[in-house]
Amino acid sequence: MPRCNSFFNMCKECAQKGQAVDIGKAAFTTSLNLLSKLFFSKELANHKSHSSQELKELIWNIMEDIGKPNYADYFPILGCIDPLGIRRRLACSFDKLIAVFQKIISQRLPHDSSKRTTDDVLDVLLDLYKQNELTMAEINHLLVDIFDAGTDTTSSTFEWVMAELIRNPDMMVKAQNEIEQILGKDKQIQESDIIKLPYLQALIKETLRLHPPTVFLLPRKADIDVELHGYVIPKGAQVLVNLWAIGRDPHVWENPKIFSPERFMGSEIDVKGRDFGLIPFGAGRRICPGMNLAIRMLTLMLATLLQFFNWKLEKGVNPQDLDMDEKFGIALQKTEPLRIIPILKY
């Protein structure tokens, strides 16, 4: 899996200058580049350009519009009218994002596969396209889904975990001690190291519980009439699963509003859809296909920044006064961006 060296270098430069890092923006750029390196063998943005912010705004607009209540969902007859303009805005945003992908595809498509210099996911998709097993529209929609679901959700989750660690410095120290014990001062984290970092995994699980990457799972539809706890869900009804409410349900979790990664230490609860109190990626046949990649990306970024840096808020900001309000869309984001100053440890 690609490294996040540019993220580290940007934080190192800010540490040397005593400047604050916009964690959400930096994490978005890193998530975008990790995905684009995997799919396209190139980075789509860098931390000093405006391109990543433009893409972030484009993807957030998509996620926000998808998450807005739409009268047409409740009164299908209004679908052709689109009274709130949501479908029109989404179509425009999708076209802009697809244009980014098509520019890359147009540079790659004419090349003979025997002479290619890359070996990435796009090569596989284009081979299937040439074999008439995928259409270009299917490739476009697949890329839109992956980059929509895999960038803003990952960066917002990372911003939440860093905000919680700033508010709970003893937890940050505990995580740093675990990382130093396993990785030392110089070794870069490998995928094989993740299983050796239970407290780091617990931090991510607790963040996914208290601040799920999405408020609702993607809509489901009942195939047949179902009775559930005395309620009849009729065939064809759209079902929305409220992850935010499940994660804060006092019948499921003890002290649900308190951030406590210790609740997962020694616990077999995971995020793979087997424990219905914690299903940030869904469950069953429609579980998020990018779940394993998202966990790796979060662990990689978090371990890197905690291993080499200490963190503090800008002057005059008290950790307990940190704004933790939420902004709802498909992704659950902080209302106020988290800006913190890195301090090199070594």
VOBA-1610 file (N, C-alpha, C; in pm, whole numbers, padded with zeros to 5 digits, always signed):
BEGIN
Met+00085-00120+00000Met+00000+00000+00000Met+00088+00125+00000Pro+00051+00230-00079Pro+00133+00351-00084Pro+00152+00414+00053Arg+00267+00478+00074Arg+00297+00546+00200Arg+00236+00686+00200Cys+00238+00752+00316Cys+00189+00890+00325Cys+00308+00981+00357Asn+00415+00968+00279Asn+00535+01047+00303Asn+00510+01196+00287Ser+00424+01234+00190Ser+00398+01376+00169Ser+00326+01437+00289Phe+00241+01361+00354Phe+00174+01405+00476Phe+00277+01430+00586Phe+00369+01335+00603Phe+00474+01348+00703Phe+00562+01470+00674Asn+00602+01486+00547Asn+00690+01597+00511Asn+00621+01732+00532Met+00491+01738+00501Met+00417+01863+00521Met+00409+01896+00670Cys+00382+01794+00754Cys+00375+01817+00898Cys+00512+01856+00954Lys+00617+01795+00901Lys+00753+01826+00945Lys+00787+01972+00914Glu+00749+02016+00794Glu+00774+02155+00754Glu+00697+02252+00844Cys+00572+02218+00875Cys+00492+02304+00964Cys+00551+02306+01105Ala+00604+02191+01150Ala+00665+02185+01283Ala+00786+02276+01291Gln+00867+02277+01185Gln+00986+02361+01184Gln+00952+02509+01182Lys+00835+02544+01125Lys+00793+02683+01117Lys+00698+02722+01231Gly+00657+02623+01312Gly+00562+02651+01419Gly+00423+02682+01369Gln+00389+02632+01250Gln+00259+02659+01191Gln+00160+02547+01222Ala+00032+02583+01225Ala-00074+02484+01249Ala-00109+02411+01120Val-00154+02287+01136Val-00197+02204+01023Val-00349+02193+01027Asp-00414+02218+00914Asp-00557+02192+00901Asp-00571+02041+00879Ile-00600+01968+00987Ile-00594+01822+00984Ile-00692+01763+00883Gly-00814+01815+00877Gly-00912+01761+00783Gly-00868+01776+00639Lys-00817+01896+00606Lys-00772+01922+00469Lys-00651+01835+00435Ala-00555+01825+00529Ala-00435+01745+00505Ala-00469+01597+00492Ala-00561+01549+00577Ala-00601+01408+00572Ala-00676+01378+00443Phe-00758+01474+00396Phe-00829+01454+00270Phe-00729+01440+00155Thr-00633+01531+00149Thr-00533+01524+00042Thr-00456+01393+00047Thr-00421+01348+00168Thr-00349+01222+00183Thr-00435+01104+00141Ser-00561+01101+00184Ser-00653+00993+00144Ser-00671+00990-00007Leu-00687+01108-00065Leu-00704+01118-00210Leu-00582+01064-00282Asn-00463+01099-00233Asn-00340+01055-00299Asn-00313+00906-00278Leu-00348+00852-00160Leu-00332+00709-00139Leu-00420+00631-00235Leu-00543+00677-00253Leu-00634+00611-00347Leu-00587+00628-00492Ser-00548+00750-00527Ser-00508+00775-00666Ser-00379+00703-00703Lys-00288+00687-00605Lys-00167+00608-00632Lys-00203+00463-00656Leu-00300+00413-00581Leu-00343+00274-00596Leu-00415+00252-00728Phe-00500+00348-00767Phe-00581+00331-00887Phe-00513+00382-01013Phe-00437+00494-01002Phe-00384+00560-01121Phe-00232+00568-01125Ser-00163+00522-01020Ser-00017+00531-01010Ser+00031+00676-01015Lys-00051+00768-00969Lys-00012+00910-00964Lys-00093+00978-00855Glu-00040+01090-00804Glu-00111+01168-00703Glu-00193+01275-00772Leu-00317+01292-00728Leu-00406+01389-00790Leu-00392+01528-00730Ala-00326+01539-00615Ala-00316+01669-00549Ala-00193+01672-00462Asn-00157+01791-00416Asn-00050+01802-00317Asn-00093+01902-00211His-00024+01901-00099His-00068+01978+00016His-00054+02129-00002Lys+00022+02172-00103Lys+00043+02314-00122Lys-00042+02373-00234Ser-00118+02288-00303Ser-00198+02338-00415Ser-00343+02355-00373His-00419+02425-00458His-00561+02444-00433His-00644+02330-00492Ser-00580+02242-00572Ser-00656+02137-00640Ser-00722+02041-00543Ser-00652+02007-00434Ser-00712+01913-00338Ser-00832+01977-00270Gln-00823+02107-00238Gln-00936+02175-00174Gln-01054+02183-00269Glu-01029+02205-00398Glu-01136+02210-00496Glu-01205+02075-00508Leu-01123+01968-00509Leu-01180+01833-00514Leu-01256+01802-00386Lys-01202+01847-00272Lys-01271+01824-00145Lys-01408+01891-00146Glu-01413+02015-00193Glu-01541+02087-00198Glu-01637+02018-00294Leu-01584+01969-00407Leu-01668+01899-00505Leu-01725+01772-00444Ile-01639+01693-00379Ile-01684+01567-00320Ile-01777+01593-00202Trp-01747+01696-00120Trp-01837+01728-00010Trp-01973+01772-00061Asn-01978+01849-00171Asn-02106+01890-00229Asn-02188+01768-00270Ile-02119+01669-00328Ile-02188+01545-00366Ile-02243+01475-00243Met-02158+01458-00140Met-02199+01387-00020Met-02312+01461+00052Glu-02304+01595+00053Glu-02406+01675+00121Glu-02540+01664+00049Asp-02538+01672-00084Asp-02663+01664-00160Asp-02725+01525-00149Ile-02641+01422-00149Ile-02694+01287-00134Ile-02762+01270+00001Gly-02707+01336+00104Gly-02760+01322+00239Gly-02879+01410+00270Lys-02913+01503+00182Lys-03026+01593+00209Lys-03159+01522+00189Pro-03257+01551+00275Pro-03392+01497+00251Pro-03445+01551+00118Asn-03506+01464+00042Asn-03556+01502-00090Asn-03704+01465-00097Tyr-03789+01563-00126Tyr-03932+01537-00134Tyr-03963+01424-00232Ala-03881+01413-00337Ala-03906+01311-00439Ala-03887+01170-00384Asp-03812+01156-00273Asp-03796+01024-00211Asp-03926+00978-00146Tyr-04008+01075-00103Tyr-04132+01042-00032Tyr-04253+01052-00124Phe-04241+01136-00228Phe-04350+01151-00325Phe-04289+01132-00465Pro-04280+01005-00511Pro-04212+00975-00638Pro-04262+01056-00757Ile-04388+01101-00749Ile-04443+01177-00861Ile-04366+01307-00883Leu-04294+01353-00778Leu-04217+01478-00789Leu-04079+01455-00851Gly-04043+01327-00877Gly-03909+01296-00926Gly-03873+01371-01054Cys-03968+01382-01146Cys-03937+01448-01273Cys-03929+01600-01258Ile-03985+01654-01148Ile-03982+01798-01127Ile-03854+01840-01055Asp-03804+01754-00965Asp-03685+01783-00886Asp-03700+01917-00815Pro-03797+01928-00723Pro-03832+02059-00665Pro-03718+02127-00590Leu-03626+02051-00531Leu-03515+02110-00456Leu-03388+02125-00539Gly-03391+02079-00662Gly-03274+02091-00750Gly-03160+01999-00714Ile-03186+01900-00628Ile-03078+01812-00580Ile-03022+01729-00694Arg-03109+01670-00774Arg-03062+01584-00884Arg-02983+01665-00987Arg-03026+01787-01013Arg-02954+01871-01111Arg-02813+01903-01060Arg-02804+01939-00930Arg-02672+01970-00874Arg-02583+01846-00872Leu-02641+01731-00837Leu-02563+01608-00834Leu-02511+01573-00973Ala-02597+01587-01074Ala-02556+01556-01211Ala-02438+01644-01253Cys-02444+01773-01218Cys-02336+01865-01251Cys-02207+01827-01178Ser-02217+01793-01049Ser-02099+01755-00971Ser-02039+01624-01022Phe-02125+01528-01055Phe-02076+01400-01109Phe-02001+01423-01240Asp-02055+01509-01325Asp-01990+01536-01454Asp-01850+01596-01433Lys-01837+01685-01335Lys-01707+01746-01308Lys-01606+01642-01258Leu-01653+01552-01170Leu-01563+01450-01116Leu-01526+01349-01224Ile-01622+01310-01306Ile-01594+01216-01415Ile-01496+01276-01514Ala-01503+01407-01535Ala-01409+01473-01627Ala-01266+01459-01578Val-01245+01462-01446Val-01111+01441-01389Val-01062+01301-01423Phe-01149+01200-01407Phe-01110+01063-01435Phe-01089+01040-01585Gln-01173+01100-01667Gln-01163+01079-01811Gln-01033+01136-01867Lys-00984+01243-01806Lys-00857+01299-01851Lys-00743+01199-01831Ile-00747+01129-01718Ile-00645+01026-01690Ile-00664+00906-01782Ile-00790+00864-01799Ile-00819+00747-01883Ile-00779+00772-02028Ser-00805+00892-02078Ser-00774+00923-02218Ser-00624+00918-02245Gln-00542+00944-02142Gln-00397+00935-02158Gln-00349+00789-02156Arg-00426+00703-02092Arg-00386+00564-02072Arg-00442+00470-02179Leu-00562+00499-02226Leu-00636+00405-02310Leu-00568+00368-02441Pro-00506+00463-02514Pro-00447+00425-02642Pro-00325+00331-02631His-00266+00320-02515His-00141+00244-02500His-00165+00094-02510Asp-00073+00027-02575Asp-00075-00120-02584Asp-00045-00176-02446Ser-00129-00271-02402Ser-00112-00327-02268Ser+00022-00397-02250Ser+00081-00446-02360Ser+00210-00514-02349Ser+00324-00415-02327Lys+00298-00285-02352Lys+00403-00184-02337Lys+00375-00088-02220Arg+00279-00120-02139Arg+00243-00030-02030Arg+00354-00024-01925Thr+00361+00091-01862Thr+00462+00112-01757Thr+00400+00113-01618Thr+00268+00095-01612Thr+00198+00095-01484Thr+00136-00042-01458Asp+00104-00066-01336Asp+00037-00191-01297Asp-00056-00157-01180Asp-00171-00100-01214Asp-00261-00051-01110Asp-00404-00094-01139Val-00497-00045-01058Val-00637-00086-01072Val-00695-00037-01204Leu-00655+00083-01249Leu-00708+00134-01376Leu-00669+00042-01492Asp-00548-00013-01489Asp-00508-00107-01594Asp-00602-00227-01599Val-00640-00277-01483Val-00732-00391-01477Val-00868-00353-01534Leu-00917-00235-01495Leu-01047-00189-01543Leu-01046-00169-01695Leu-00938-00112-01747Leu-00930-00089-01892Leu-00915-00219-01969Asp-00848-00318-01911Asp-00840-00450-01975Asp-00981-00510-01986Leu-01061-00496-01880Leu-01198-00547-01883Leu-01283-00468-01984Tyr-01254-00338-01996Tyr-01324-00255-02095Tyr-01292-00302-02238Lys-01165-00331-02264Lys-01125-00376-02398Lys-01181-00513-02431Gln-01211-00591-02327Gln-01269-00724-02346Gln-01422-00719-02346Asn-01478-00596-02345Asn-01622-00573-02346Asn-01693-00632-02224Glu-01620-00643-02113Glu-01680-00691-01989Glu-01724-00575-01899Leu-01674-00456-01927Leu-01717-00335-01858Leu-01737-00225-01960Thr-01837-00140-01939Thr-01853-00023-02023Thr-01781+00095-01958Met-01756+00199-02038Met-01690+00317-01982Met-01778+00383-01877Ala-01908+00379-01896Ala-01999+00438-01797Ala-01987+00363-01664Glu-01974+00231-01670Glu-01959+00153-01547Glu-01828+00185-01477Ile-01722+00205-01555Ile-01593+00242-01496Ile-01604+00379-01429Asn-01667+00474-01499Asn-01683+00608-01442Asn-01760+00604-01310His-01869+00531-01308His-01951+00524-01187His-01878+00452-01075Leu-01801+00350-01109Leu-01723+00280-01007Leu-01621+00374-00944Leu-01551+00451-01026Leu-01451+00545-00974Leu-01516+00655-00890Val-01631+00705-00934Val-01702+00806-00856Val-01738+00751-00718Asp-01794+00630-00716Asp-01833+00569-00588Asp-01713+00552-00495Ile-01603+00503-00550Ile-01484+00475-00467Ile-01423+00603-00413Phe-01407+00704-00499Phe-01343+00828-00453Phe-01437+00912-00366Asp-01568+00903-00390Asp-01662+00971-00301Asp-01659+00907-00163Ala-01670+00774-00161Ala-01682+00703-00033Ala-01549+00689+00039Gly-01437+00698-00033Gly-01309+00666+00027Gly-01222+00783+00066Thr-01266+00905+00037Thr-01182+01021+00068Thr-01240+01103+00182Asp-01359+01159+00162Asp-01415+01249+00263Asp-01450+01175+00391Thr-01501+01052+00379Thr-01534+00975+00499Thr-01408+00942+00579Thr-01301+00903+00509Thr-01176+00869+00577Thr-01114+00992+00643Ser-01110+01103+00571Ser-01047+01223+00628Ser-01128+01279+00744Ser-01263+01272+00737Ser-01343+01322+00848Ser-01326+01235+00971Thr-01316+01102+00953Thr-01292+01012+01067Thr-01156+01042+01129Phe-01055+01066+01046Phe-00921+01096+01097Phe-00922+01228+01174Glu-00996+01326+01125Glu-01005+01455+01194Glu-01071+01437+01331Trp-01174+01352+01338Trp-01241+01327+01465Trp-01148+01259+01566Val-01071+01158+01521Val-00985+01088+01616Val-00876+01180+01668Met-00822+01267+01583Met-00721+01362+01629Met-00783+01464+01725Ala-00907+01506+01700Ala-00974+01600+01791Ala-00994+01536+01928Glu-01033+01410+01929Glu-01053+01341+02056Glu-00920+01322+02131Leu-00812+01297+02058Leu-00682+01282+02123Leu-00632+01414+02180Ile-00661+01525+02111Ile-00623+01657+02164Ile-00700+01685+02293Arg-00827+01643+02298Arg-00908+01663+02419Arg-00870+01566+02531Asn-00803+01457+02494Asn-00765+01355+02593Asn-00617+01323+02578Pro-00528+01412+02624Pro-00384+01396+02601Pro-00326+01268+02663Asp-00388+01216+02770Asp-00338+01091+02827Asp-00356+00975+02729Met-00462+00980+02649Met-00483+00876+02547Met-00380+00889+02436Met-00346+01012+02401Met-00244+01032+02298Met-00110+00975+02344Val-00074+01001+02469Val+00052+00949+02523Val+00050+00796+02524Lys-00063+00739+02562Lys-00074+00593+02566Lys-00057+00533+02428Ala-00117+00594+02328Ala-00103+00546+02191Ala+00041+00562+02141Gln+00103+00676+02174Gln+00242+00700+02131Gln+00337+00599+02196Asn+00314+00567+02323Asn+00400+00469+02391Asn+00386+00331+02328Glu+00265+00295+02290Glu+00244+00165+02224Glu+00316+00161+02090Ile+00305+00270+02014Ile+00369+00275+01882Ile+00521+00269+01897Glu+00575+00345+01991Glu+00720+00346+02010Glu+00771+00209+02056Gln+00691+00141+02137Gln+00731+00009+02185Gln+00737-00092+02070Ile+00645-00081+01975Ile+00638-00176+01865Ile+00726-00135+01747Leu+00725-00005+01713Leu+00794+00041+01593Leu+00928+00107+01621Gly+00950+00152+01745Gly+01072+00226+01772Gly+01061+00368+01722Lys+01174+00431+01697Lys+01176+00572+01657Lys+01186+00592+01505Asp+01229+00491+01432Asp+01258+00512+01291Asp+01175+00426+01196Lys+01134+00308+01240Lys+01067+00215+01150Lys+00931+00267+01105Gln+00906+00263+00973Gln+00774+00300+00923Gln+00678+00185+00944Ile+00554+00217+00977Ile+00455+00113+01003Ile+00427+00032+00877Gln+00416-00099+00894Gln+00378-00191+00787Gln+00241-00249+00820Glu+00174-00304+00719Glu+00043-00363+00743Glu+00051-00474+00848Ser+00162-00546+00850Ser+00178-00656+00946Ser+00189-00606+01089Asp+00216-00475+01107Asp+00229-00419+01242Asp+00094-00384+01304Ile-00011-00372+01223Ile-00139-00324+01272Ile-00192-00412+01385Ile-00181-00542+01368Ile-00234-00635+01469Ile-00159-00624+01602Lys-00039-00566+01599Lys+00042-00552+01721Lys+00009-00422+01796Leu-00086-00345+01745Leu-00120-00215+01804Leu-00266-00214+01848Pro-00301-00289+01951Pro-00442-00299+01992Pro-00503-00168+02039Tyr-00424-00083+02106Tyr-00481+00043+02155Tyr-00510+00137+02039Leu-00423+00138+01939Leu-00447+00220+01821Leu-00574+00173+01749Gln-00592+00041+01740Gln-00714-00013+01680Gln-00837+00026+01762Ala-00822+00024+01896Ala-00934+00061+01983Ala-00970+00209+01964Leu-00871+00296+01946Leu-00897+00438+01920Leu-00981+00455+01793Ile-00947+00382+01689Ile-01020+00394+01563Ile-01162+00339+01578Lys-01178+00226+01647Lys-01311+00169+01669Lys-01399+00267+01748Glu-01343+00326+01854Glu-01421+00418+01936Glu-01459+00542+01858Thr-01372+00589+01770Thr-01405+00703+01685Thr-01516+00667+01589Leu-01510+00548+01531Leu-01614+00503+01438Leu-01747+00483+01510Arg-01743+00452+01640Arg-01867+00439+01718Arg-01928+00576+01746Leu-01849+00667+01803Leu-01900+00796+01847Leu-01917+00894+01732His-01830+00884+01632His-01835+00975+01516His-01833+00891+01389Pro-01942+00821+01357Pro-01943+00733+01240Pro-01917+00813+01112Pro-01851+00751+01015Pro-01820+00824+00890Pro-01945+00867+00814Thr-02057+00796+00833Thr-02184+00836+00774Thr-02291+00831+00882Val-02390+00918+00871Val-02500+00919+00968Val-02588+00797+00946Phe-02622+00770+00820Phe-02704+00655+00784Phe-02625+00562+00693Leu-02655+00432+00704Leu-02607+00341+00601Leu-02678+00373+00470Leu-02623+00328+00358Leu-02693+00346+00232Leu-02829+00280+00241Pro-02931+00339+00179Pro-03068+00288+00196Pro-03083+00142+00154Arg-03167+00071+00228Arg-03207-00065+00194Arg-03354-00062+00152Lys-03400-00172+00094Lys-03540-00184+00058Lys-03590-00320+00101Ala-03706-00323+00166Ala-03763-00449+00213Ala-03815-00532+00095Asp-03770-00657+00086Asp-03815-00747-00022Asp-03955-00801+00004Ile-03988-00816+00132Ile-04118-00869+00171Ile-04166-00791+00292Asp-04294-00809+00328Asp-04345-00749+00452Asp-04271-00811+00571Val-04224-00725+00660Val-04149-00773+00776Val-04203-00708+00902Glu-04222-00786+01008Glu-04260-00730+01137Glu-04139-00727+01227Leu-04108-00611+01280Leu-03990-00592+01363Leu-04027-00514+01487His-04017-00577+01604His-04050-00514+01731His-04188-00448+01729Gly-04283-00518+01669Gly-04421-00468+01668Gly-04453-00374+01554Tyr-04352-00338+01475Tyr-04374-00249+01361Tyr-04372-00331+01232Val-04464-00301+01142Val-04469-00370+01013Val-04399-00283+00909Ile-04293-00338+00850Ile-04222-00270+00742Ile-04273-00330+00612Pro-04350-00255+00534Pro-04412-00313+00414Pro-04312-00339+00302Lys-04345-00434+00219Lys-04261-00466+00103Lys-04239-00340+00018Gly-04114-00318-00022Gly-04082-00202-00106Gly-04047-00078-00028Ala-04061-00081+00106Ala-04030+00037+00187Ala-03879+00061+00192Gln-03839+00187+00185Gln-03698+00221+00197Gln-03661+00226+00346Val-03551+00160+00379Val-03510+00150+00519Val-03376+00221+00537Leu-03371+00315+00633Leu-03248+00386+00667Leu-03203+00342+00806Val-03079+00295+00817Val-03023+00252+00945Val-02941+00366+01003Asn-02978+00415+01120Asn-02917+00532+01183Asn-02795+00489+01266Leu-02677+00497+01205Leu-02554+00459+01274Leu-02525+00551+01392Trp-02551+00678+01374Trp-02522+00777+01478Trp-02600+00744+01605Ala-02727+00706+01590Ala-02811+00674+01706Ala-02769+00542+01770Ile-02732+00442+01688Ile-02690+00313+01741Ile-02565+00329+01827Gly-02471+00410+01780Gly-02345+00430+01852Gly-02361+00504+01983Arg-02476+00571+02001Arg-02499+00648+02124Arg-02616+00592+02205Asp-02654+00470+02175Asp-02767+00407+02243Asp-02723+00355+02380Pro-02779+00409+02491Pro-02738+00363+02625Pro-02777+00218+02654His-02868+00161+02574His-02903+00020+02591His-02796-00072+02531Val-02712-00014+02447Val-02608-00094+02380Val-02470-00065+02440Trp-02446+00063+02474Trp-02314+00105+02520Trp-02323+00169+02658Glu-02227+00139+02743Glu-02217+00203+02873Glu-02153+00341+02856Asn-02213+00443+02915Asn-02166+00581+02902Asn-02139+00614+02755Pro-02241+00607+02671Pro-02220+00616+02526Pro-02164+00749+02476Lys-02185+00859+02552Lys-02138+00989+02505Lys-01994+01018+02544Ile-01933+00926+02619Ile-01795+00944+02662Ile-01701+00870+02566Phe-01597+00939+02522Phe-01498+00878+02433Phe-01405+00790+02518Ser-01415+00659+02500Ser-01339+00566+02584Ser-01293+00445+02502Pro-01176+00454+02438Pro-01126+00340+02360Pro-01103+00216+02444Glu-01088+00234+02577Glu-01066+00119+02665Glu-01180+00019+02659Arg-01299+00064+02617Arg-01413-00029+02610Arg-01387-00141+02507Phe-01293-00118+02415Phe-01264-00220+02314Phe-01140-00303+02346Met-01068-00266+02449Met-00949-00342+02486Met-00990-00479+02542Gly-00937-00584+02484Gly-00973-00719+02526Gly-01109-00763+02475Ser-01172-00681+02393Ser-01304-00714+02337Ser-01288-00770+02196Glu-01376-00860+02159Glu-01373-00918+02025Glu-01464-00843+01928Ile-01524-00734+01973Ile-01610-00654+01886Ile-01525-00593+01775Asp-01570-00608+01651Asp-01497-00548+01539Asp-01595-00469+01452Val-01544-00419+01338Val-01626-00334+01252Val-01664-00406+01123Lys-01655-00538+01123Lys-01673-00615+01000Lys-01814-00666+00978Gly-01911-00608+01051Gly-02050-00642+01025Gly-02104-00756+01108Arg-02024-00807+01203Arg-02071-00919+01284Arg-02132-00873+01415Asp-02102-00749+01456Asp-02155-00693+01580Asp-02241-00572+01544Phe-02372-00587+01558Phe-02463-00485+01505Phe-02466-00357+01587Gly-02395-00354+01699Gly-02381-00228+01771Gly-02274-00140+01710Leu-02191-00197+01621Leu-02081-00122+01559Leu-02069-00166+01414Ile-02143-00099+01327Ile-02144-00136+01184Ile-02120-00012+01097Pro-02008+00059+01117Pro-01984+00181+01039Pro-01970+00155+00890Phe-01938+00030+00852Phe-01923-00003+00709Phe-02041-00087+00659Gly-02145-00098+00741Gly-02258-00181+00701Gly-02235-00327+00740Ala-02316-00415+00680Ala-02307-00557+00711Ala-02368-00636+00597Gly-02340-00766+00597Gly-02401-00853+00497Gly-02343-00834+00358Arg-02423-00865+00259Arg-02375-00862+00119Arg-02345-00721+00070Arg-02403-00620+00136Arg-02382-00482+00093Arg-02284-00408+00184Ile-02201-00482+00254Ile-02099-00417+00336Ile-02004-00338+00246Cys-01949-00230+00297Cys-01860-00144+00217Cys-01741-00223+00165Pro-01721-00228+00033Pro-01608-00305-00022Pro-01472-00243+00009Gly-01473-00114+00049Gly-01346-00047+00080Gly-01312-00049+00228Met-01381-00133+00306Met-01362-00134+00451Met-01216-00159+00489Asn-01157-00266+00437Asn-01019-00301+00476Asn-00921-00192+00435Leu-00943-00133+00317Leu-00855-00026+00271Leu-00868+00096+00362Ala-00991+00130+00401Ala-01014+00246+00487Ala-00945+00228+00622Ile-00956+00109+00681Ile-00892+00083+00811Ile-00740+00095+00797Arg-00685+00043+00690Arg-00540+00052+00669Arg-00496+00197+00653Met-00573+00274+00577Met-00538+00415+00556Met-00543+00493+00688Leu-00647+00472+00766Leu-00660+00541+00895Leu-00545+00503+00988Thr-00515+00374+00996Thr-00408+00328+01086Thr-00274+00381+01041Leu-00249+00379+00911Leu-00123+00427+00857Leu-00101+00575+00890Met-00203+00658+00865Met-00191+00801+00891Met-00176+00830+01040Leu-00259+00765+01121Leu-00257+00792+01264Leu-00126+00749+01327Ala-00078+00630+01293Ala+00048+00581+01350Ala+00164+00670+01309Thr+00166+00716+01185Thr+00274+00801+01137Thr+00280+00933+01212Leu+00164+00997+01231Leu+00163+01129+01294Leu+00185+01122+01445Leu+00146+01011+01507Leu+00170+00998+01650Leu+00311+00949+01680Gln+00370+00876+01586Gln+00504+00823+01608Gln+00610+00933+01606Phe+00594+01029+01517Phe+00701+01127+01496Phe+00668+01267+01552Phe+00542+01290+01593Phe+00506+01424+01636Phe+00426+01422+01766Asn+00446+01526+01848Asn+00349+01563+01949Asn+00261+01673+01889Trp+00145+01697+01950Trp+00050+01791+01891Trp-00008+01884+01997Lys-00030+02008+01960Lys-00092+02103+02051Lys-00181+02199+01972Leu-00277+02259+02042Leu-00365+02357+01981Leu-00293+02491+01965Glu-00348+02575+01880Glu-00292+02709+01863Glu-00305+02787+01993Lys-00222+02887+02009Lys-00216+02965+02134Lys-00352+03021+02172Gly-00385+03003+02297Gly-00508+03061+02349Gly-00630+02970+02339Val-00614+02851+02281Val-00726+02758+02268Val-00714+02649+02372Asn-00817+02633+02454Asn-00820+02529+02557Asn-00876+02401+02498Pro-00808+02286+02518Pro-00858+02159+02461Pro-01003+02130+02495Gln-01046+02162+02619Gln-01184+02133+02659Gln-01284+02227+02593Asp-01235+02336+02533Asp-01324+02429+02464Asp-01328+02401+02313Leu-01262+02295+02272Leu-01256+02261+02130Leu-01396+02236+02075Asp-01426+02298+01961Asp-01557+02283+01900Asp-01573+02140+01849Met-01673+02068+01903Met-01699+01930+01862Met-01837+01917+01798Asp-01891+02028+01749Asp-02020+02023+01681Asp-02005+01950+01548Glu-02117+01889+01505Glu-02116+01806+01385Glu-02195+01869+01272Lys-02147+01846+01151Lys-02214+01894+01031Lys-02261+01772+00954Phe-02391+01764+00929Phe-02448+01643+00872Phe-02455+01650+00720Gly-02413+01541+00658Gly-02434+01515+00517Gly-02436+01365+00511Ile-02390+01306+00402Ile-02367+01161+00406Ile-02249+01136+00498Ala-02147+01222+00493Ala-02035+01212+00587Ala-02059+01307+00703Leu-02014+01265+00822Leu-02033+01343+00943Leu-01904+01420+00970Gln-01906+01552+00951Gln-01786+01632+00962Gln-01792+01728+01080Lys-01673+01776+01121Lys-01668+01880+01222Lys-01715+02012+01161Thr-01791+02089+01240Thr-01836+02220+01192Thr-01717+02314+01174Glu-01627+02316+01274Glu-01507+02398+01267Glu-01385+02310+01238Pro-01305+02342+01137Pro-01186+02260+01105Pro-01091+02253+01224Leu-01027+02139+01241Leu-00930+02120+01348Leu-00793+02167+01300Arg-00740+02269+01367Arg-00607+02321+01336Arg-00517+02300+01458Ile-00412+02220+01440Ile-00321+02190+01550Ile-00176+02198+01502Ile-00088+02224+01598Ile+00054+02248+01566Ile+00134+02123+01596Pro+00209+02071+01497Pro+00294+01955+01521Pro+00426+01995+01586Ile+00477+01908+01673Ile+00607+01929+01737Ile+00690+01804+01715Leu+00801+01819+01645Leu+00886+01701+01615Leu+00938+01640+01745Lys+00926+01507+01753Lys+00970+01437+01874Lys+01120+01405+01870Tyr+01171+01380+01750Tyr+01309+01334+01738Tyr+01389+01429+01649
//
